[in-house]
Amino acid sequence: MYLKKLSLVNFKNYDKAEMEFSPKINSLVGNNGVGKTNILDAIHYLSLTKSFFNNIDSISIRHDEDYFIINGTFLRDDDEDQIYCAFQKQKQKVLKKNGKEYQKLSDHVGKYPVVMISPADNALISEGSEGRRKFMNKIISQYNPEYLDSVLKYSKALQNRNRLLKDFKSSGKFDNDALTIWDSQLVKYGTYVFHERENLVNELIPVFQENYSMISSGKESVKLSYRSHLSEGDFAEALANSVTKDRFLEYTTIGIHKDDLLLEMDGYSVKSLGSQGQQKSYLVALKLAKFEYIKQKSGISPILLLDDIFDKFDAGRVEQIINLVGNHRFGQIFITDTHQSRLHEILSSHNANYKLFRISDNCVEEVIRNEDAAK
């Protein structure tokens, strides 16, 4: 599966743009701020129905316009699928496959999987647990529609339970039967989500550690572990035992909405121990493990989006990353960089099948094509 064509109208800094891609490696080069990352984000929209960077669609509309349109052509098993994504201010987002509109956007997720590696990934290390839960959700939802549905239903039950707790405090009245209704929903969907996350982390660990060892040449030891209230005992019992505390605080203190991933290096938190290069190596290894996991579960090689991954890496680690992604384990790859000569030299030395596009001031120009290599 790969993205054959992409066209943009009023998307971020582009008024109009059209591109036709290599099924292997596509390099987007240009100065900072010219829109390289925006092309990757458009591909992310076509796959996961939203931006990689935020959940507010209006932010993705070009300045002084009131809508954007993204069109993409995916090729899979010799079949072409036309994906249309559009958003207009004050209206609902529209997503179509071959002219037929989706009634639920979630029905599209997982059909054309992507994995994006970006400087924004550093939030997984530097910020709170919500981003790490979203990281797990993004992986599992790309091959398991039931999981995404369970997360959404759990979130709705959680909102209703929290609203009930606030009502108890304001009214001075307590109704345990009403609370039990939402407890049963939390237990049903939360338990399913917990087991899926637990399986995910257990299967990610060996691939993640292998990737990191290759990128770092075995210089550090890394660890990944999953922390959840549900691993400590019966969820229903824990909810019942937390009622007094929850009533006082007016929110639910126990559940999968408190889950976290522990990211460690040489026995310490990677946030406190790791240098910028080590932290970035950690995240690249983790994202490449995500790629392998989705590929294994879905049977489809995701599109790999590498945004400015060479920043803060020494030459040795850059070379190891290219060695990793340049082999036949990976399908279509998009790479952004500010240095055309550096990227061209690396790809040429690997005899890669690739296209190189120069991005400048709302303009996309194909400047190098090497489609006869590595066949």
N, C-alpha and C positions, 0 to 999 in steps of 0.2 A: 504494500500500500504506500502511495506517495502522492504529494500535491503536485499536480502538473501545471496548473495555471492559477494566478491570483490577480484580482482586480479590485481597486479601492476607489471609492468616491467619498470625498469629505471626511476621510478617516484621519483623525489627529492632524498632522501637518500636511497631508496629501489632499489636493483637490481632486486629482485623478492620477492613477498609476496602474500599469499592467505589466506583469512579469510571467515568463514561462521558465520553469525550473528544471534542473537536472534531477533524475531520480536518486542520485547519490549525494554529492556534496555541493552546497550553494553558499558562496561567500559574499557577504555584504560589507563593503568597506567604505569608509568616509570619516569625516571629522565628527567629533562629539556634537550631538544635538541636531543632526541632519535628518534623522528619522529611521536609522537602521533598526533600532529596537521596535519601532512602531510596526514594521513589517512582520516581525516575529509575533507581536501581540495580535495582529490581524489573523495569523494562522492559529493562534491560541483561541481566538473567538470562534473560528470555524470548527474547532474541535470540541471545546468545552462550553461554548455559548456565552463566554464572558472574558473580560480582560484578565491577564495574569496579575496586573498590578492593583486593580481596584474593582469594586462591585457597582460603581456608578456609571452607567452607560453614557450619560450626557457628557462626561469628561472626555470621551473618545470622539466627540463631534468636532470637526474643524471649526476654528474661531469664526464667528459671524455667520455660521450655517445652522440649520435646525435638524439635520439628519445625517446619517452616514450609511453607506452600503458596502458590504464585503461580499465578493463572489469568489468561489473557489471550485476547481475541478480536481477531484480525487480519482486516481486510477487504482483499482484493486481487482486482481484476477481478470484483467482485460476488460472490466466494466468501468465505465466512467460515471461518476456521480457529481451532479452540480449542486453545490451547497450555497445558499443565499442567506445572508444575515443582514438585517437592517434595523435601524432604530431611529425614531423620530421623537423629538421632544414632546412631552405630554401624551405619548402613546406607548403601547406595549411593543416590546421587541418582537420582531418577526423572524422566524427561522424556517427555511424550506429546503427539502431534499428533492431534487428533480421536479421542482414546481409544486410539490405537495407540502402544505404547511404543517408543522408539528403542533399538536394541541398542547403538549407538555414539553418544555425544553429539555427536561431531564431524560426524555426518551432518546435524545440524540447523543447524549454523553456516552462515550465508550466505542462509538462506531469508527472514529478516526482518531485514535489516541495520540497524544503528544506528551513529551517531557521537556520542560524548559529549565535551563540552568542560567541563572542571572545574578548580578551583584545584589539584587533585592533578596536573594535567598539568605543573606546574612541575618535577616530578621529571625530565621529559625534558631539561630544561636543567641542573638542579642536581645530579643524581645520575649514576651510571655508565652504561655503554653497554648494559647488559642491558635497561633500560627502553626504549631507542631501538630495539633489535632487536625487542622485543615490539610496539612501535608499528608497525613494518613488518609483522610477522606478523599482527597484528589486521586490517590493511587487506587484505592479499592473501588471507587465509583466508576472508574474507567473500564472495569471488567465485570462488575456486579451491580446491576440495577436495583436489586433488592436491598443492598446496603444503603444506597443513597436514599431510597424511600424510607428506610428505618431511621436514618439520621434525621430526616425532615419530620417524621412523626414523633420521634423522641423530643426534638426541639419544640414542637407544638405542645406536647404534653407538659414539658418543663415550663413553658411560658404560662400555661393555664394553672399549674400547681403554684408557681410563684405569685400569680395574681390572686389566687385563693389565700395564700399566706398573708398577703398584704390586706386583703379584705377581713381576715380574722383579726388582725391587729387594729384596724380602724373601727370595726364594729364591736369588738370585745366578745364576739361569739365564735365558738369553735365547732366545726362539723367534721368529725373523723371519717364518716362515710364518704363525704364529698372528696376528702383528701385521698382516700383509698382508691377511688376511681382512677385518679391520675397516677398514683403509685403503681398500679397494675400496668398502665401503659409504659411507664418508665422502665419497669422491670422487663416487660416483653421485648421492647425494642432496644433497650440498653444492653441487655444480655447478649443479644445477637451481634450488636456493634462491637462489644467487648471481645467476643471470641474471634471476630474477623480481624480486628486490630492486633490481637495477640498472635494470630497465625501470620499476619503480615510481617510483624517485627521479627518473629522467630526465623522466617524464611529470608528476610532481607539481610540479617546479620552476616552470614558467611560470605555472601557476594559483596556486600559493602566492605568488609574487612579485606577481602582479596583485592578489590579495586584500590583501596587506600594504600595497601602495601605496594602495589605496582606504581601508583602515582608518586609516592614518597620514597620509593626504593627501600622500603622496610625500615625507615628511620624512626617511626613512632608506632605505638600500639593504640588502636582505637576500639571503642566499645559503644554499643547502642542498646538501650533497654527501655521497656515499656512499664509505666507506673499507672495503676488504676485502683480505685476503691474496690472494684469488683473482684480483684485478685485477692482481697483480704477476707472474703467470706460472702455469705448470702446477701444479695442486693436488697431483697424485700425486707429482710430483717434489719439491715443497716438503715434503710429509709425509715422504718418504724422507730428505731432507736434515736434517730436524729430529729424527730418531730419537735421536741421542746426547743432545741437549738434553732431549728429552722423557723419556728414561730417567732422567736425573739429577733432573729436577724432578718426575717421576712423574705427569705429566699432559700432554695434547695442547696444544701451544702454537700450532699453525697451524690455521686453518679459519674457517668462517662463524660459529662461536660467539664469535669475536673481532670481528665486524663492528661498524661504528659509523656514525652519522650526524653530520656536522659542521654545527653550527648557527652561522651567522655574521651579523653586522650591521656594515656599513661597514668590512668587511675584518678585523674582530676577532670573537672568540668572543662570542656574545650573552650568555653567562654572565658574562663579565668586563666587557662594555661596557654592556649594556642596563639601563635603569631597570626598575622593576617593571612600569610601564605598557607599556614597549616590549617586555619579555619576554612579557607577557600578550598583546599584539597579535600578536607573532610566533607564539605557540602557537595563537591563534584562527585566524590566516591559514593555518597548517599544517593544523589540523583541518578547516577548510572545504575545503581542497584535497583532503584525504582523502575528504570527502563526495563531491566532484565525481568523484573517481577511481572510487570504488565504484559510484556511479550509472552512470558510463560503461561500466564493465566488466560489471556485473550486469544493467543495464537496469532497476534498481529504485532509486527514491529512498529512501535510508535515513531512518529517523526521527532527527531531530536533537535531542539533549539538551543544553541550555545551563544549566549549574549555576553560579549566582552569578557570571555573567560580567561584571557591571557593577562589581564590587569593584575598586578601584584604577584605574578608567578615568575620564578626564575626560569631560565631556558631549559633546564633539565626537566622540570615538572611539565612545562608546555609540551615538550617532546613526548613525554610519557602519556599525556592526555591524548595527543594526536594518535599515538600508537594504539591506545585503547579504542578510540571511536573510529579509527580508520580501517578496522578489520571487518570481516563479513558478518559479525554479530549484529551490526547496526545497519539500518536501512537508510532512509533519507535524512540528511543532516543540514542544518542551517547554522552558519557561523558568522558573527559580526566581529569586526576589528577596525581599529583606526589606522593600521599600517598595511597597505596593500602589498608592498614588497615582501614583508615578513610572512604574511599568510600565503602568498603565491609561492614563495620559496619552500615553505613547509609542505604544502600540498603537492608541489611538483616533485619534491624529493621522495614522496610516498607513491608516486605514479598514480595519483588519485583521479577518478572520473569526477569532474567538477565544472561549475560555472562560477565566474566572479563578476559581481555587480558593483559598480561605483554609485554611491548615493551622495547627492549634493543638492541642497536647496530645492526640495520637492521634486527632484528628478532622479529616475532610476535608469542607469545605463549598463547594459551588459558589455563588459570589456574583454573578458577572457573566457574561452570555452575549451575544455579539454575532455571531450566526451569519448575519445577513442582509447583513453588510458584504462588500465586495470580491467579489461574485458576478458 
